[in-house]
């Protein structure tokens, strides 16, 4: 996979995960401080490498489930952001 393809995949995955995050936690995100929002992004970035690696492994092992693997990766990244947002509420 070329760097360009990997970059495109990463951007699509980030966009999808942020969409899930915003749709799931709209009120909490609207009320959050910039520090809390940064914390959410940091948590998602920290999780991104392992999620992308798993996505690529799954797609190579079973190409017919690539869309499901992408959806799972999206939800895993969004969950990392949601968990960070909820943890910062306390």
N, C-alpha and C positions, 0 to 999 in steps of 0.2 A: 504494500500500500504506500503510495507516495505521500509526501508531507502535505501536499495540496489536498489530497483526498482526506487525510487524517484531520486537517484543519477544517474542512467542510463538515465532516462528521462531528467534530467537536462543537462547532458553531450550531449545528442543527440540534444536537443533544442539549446544549446549554439553553437554547431557545425553548425547546420543549419542556425542559425541567423548570425553567423560570415561569412558563405559562401555567404549569400545574401548580407551582407554588403560589402564584398570584391568585389563581382561581380558587385555591383551597383556603388561603389565609388573607383575603383582601382587606378585611377590617383591621387585623393585627398589623399588617404591613403598612397600612395607611397611618396608623397611630405610632408606629415604631420610630425611634430616633435614628439618626444616621449611623451611630455606633452599632445599634442592633442590626440594622440592615447590612452594615459591613460584616458583622459577625456571621450573618446568614450566608453571605457570599463566600466568606473564608471557609466555612464548613462545607459548602458545596464544592469549592475548588479543592479542598483537601481530599474529598471523596472521589473526585473526578478521575484521577489516574487509574485507580483500581476498578472503577466502573467501566471505563473505556477498555481497559485490558480484558475484563470479563466479557464485554460485548464483542470484542474482536475474536476472542477464543471461541465463544458460542457460535458466532457467524461462520468461522472457519470450520468448526466441527460439524455444524448442521446448517448449511446455507438456507435451507427452506424455513428456518425459524428466525431469520435475521430481523424481521419486523417485530416479532415478539421479544427478541433480545433487546432491541432498541427501546421498546415500550418499558421493559423491565428496568433498563438502565435509566430511563427518564424518571421513573417512579423512585428508584433508589436515590438519585441525586436530589429530587424534590424532597424526599423524606429527610435527607440530611439537613436541608435548609429549614424544613418545618421543625425538626427536633431542636436545631439551634435557636430558632425563633421562640419556641415554647420554653426552652431552658433559660433564655434571657428575660423572660417575663417575671420569673421568681425573684 
